[in-house]
Amino acid sequence: MSFKTKWGLGAIAAATLLAVPALAQDDYIPDDDITPEESIYDAGRGERGGLFNDLNVAVSGGLNTYTGDLGDTTNSGGFLGVQANSRPLPLLGVELGYEGSRNAFEDIDGGLWRHNVGALAKVGPELLANGSLRPFVGAGFGVSLLNPSDDGELLFENDVVTEVPLAAGVDYKFGGVTAGARATYRLVGGEDLGLAQDGNIVNFGIQLGGAF
């Protein structure tokens, strides 16, 4: 699959996810039986801070592995990250963050470091009391620096690539604490590392953070 095809699929997925909350808002019918207290609560959710509504910051970590040529030359590794999340609409969440990972090379000393910055749009319902349980699917866009270390520098080169993450998971909020788990498949485009010419990324991780 070419880089243009990967980017196009990611853009279509993100646009679709962003359109769902708008359609849901158009179909919303006010409930005449809602109490004044519930009305005030719902109004506050829609007006409080806009893009910064329900803001929280979380740290994440988990398993990172490559597919394709990159998967043939590296082992599974780990990743750590930090994300800022908000929920500007009842069905829509947005996330900005950094993620760093390292995967050791199979046959030589050193590893492939990755430094990523990106954005993710998440769509899903709010379940349980006060919407504390939030399953979601998401799509986004990011840019990564791939950096081989040690003996890997003799065979591989640094490269800047684009990523289109496609994610599914669940977030849970209890009081001021947030936690979550997700799986992410990242379409990677434009690799030019030398021996390793292609490969995508699979992440499995958890998040823990605090709400504002």
C-alpha angles and dihedrals in degrees: 000000000000125000092248091052092049092049091047093052090049093048091050091049093049093047091050092050092049091050095054097071091048091054091047091052091051091053095048115123117193115243111234090201095060114122123237090248092053090046092055090047094051092045090052091052091054098043104033108106098323106222090017094054113133092003119188138165121217141179120221139194142167148110123336126190137165131223129208121021091342090054091051092055101039138054127227113281143171138266138204127194148162125223138186112213134189137170110217093171132030093252100029130076127177129202135192121187157137126246128186126188141174127204118184118230115248102226105020138047118268135039146243111262120200128196115189136181118185152140130240131194113208125197124192145114128272110239136185123020114344091353094287095152114062120177112187151173120212148182133190149142136259147163125231138191112216110203124182116207138204113351089359089074088069093059106024136049134215114263139182113219138175123239133202108197119204110191142181126185149109134264125201127195123198114174109310094339125091128194134175149163130213148166119221131191111197120201106212122200136192102021113175104166097137111245094024109061105167145015142129129224132246119197131187113183152144132230133209125182151133132261128227 
